[in-house]
Amino acid sequence: MKKILRMEDLDCAHCAEKMEKKIAAIEGVESVSISFMAQKMILVCDESRYDEILEKVRAAVKSVEKDCKVL
């Protein structure tokens, strides 16, 4: 399943790259791409585990940049 998620308060491209690496390591994530300029994330993951994966994605984002939110 492919989801496009808005992000808020993503401050730099380097942080986006760190987030991508952490999110890509989450079990069930097939691919992830974060655009710093557009403040968006494209997430392809296992649909049956979406809620669990999204929770882990949000935690990964917060671990890199505490003020950033996945909406």
ZIDACOR-V772440 format. One record per pair of residues at least 6 apart in sequence whose C-alpha atoms are under 8 Angstrom apart, sorted by sequence separation. I is the first residue (numbers start at 0). J is the second residue. D is the distance in whole Angstrom. If there is no record, write none. Layout:
i,j,d
I,J,D
I,J,D
//
This chain:
i,j,d
9,15,7
22,28,7
23,29,7
33,39,6
34,40,6
61,67,6
23,30,6
33,40,4
60,67,7
61,68,7
23,31,6
32,40,6
33,41,6
44,52,8
60,68,7
22,31,7
31,40,7
32,41,5
60,69,8
31,41,6
32,42,7
31,42,5
57,68,7
19,31,6
30,42,6
31,43,6
57,69,6
19,32,6
29,42,8
30,43,5
19,33,7
28,42,7
29,43,5
30,44,7
28,43,6
29,44,5
28,44,4
29,45,8
16,33,7
27,44,6
28,45,7
15,33,6
27,45,5
15,34,7
15,35,6
27,48,7
12,34,8
12,35,5
11,35,6
28,52,7
10,35,8
27,52,7
9,35,7
26,52,8
25,52,7
9,38,7
8,38,8
25,55,7
7,38,7
25,56,8
6,38,5
5,38,6
6,39,5
22,55,8
5,39,5
6,40,7
22,56,6
4,39,6
5,40,6
3,39,7
4,40,5
3,40,6
4,41,6
22,59,6
3,41,5
4,42,8
21,59,6
2,41,6
3,42,6
1,41,7
2,42,5
1,42,6
2,43,6
18,59,6
1,43,4
18,60,6
0,43,5
1,44,7
0,44,6
0,45,6
18,63,6
0,46,5
17,63,7
14,63,7
14,64,7
9,64,8
9,66,8
10,67,8
8,66,6
9,67,5
8,67,5
9,68,8
7,67,6
8,68,7
6,67,7
7,68,5
6,68,6
7,69,7
6,69,5
7,70,7
5,69,6
6,70,6
4,69,7
5,70,5
4,70,6
//
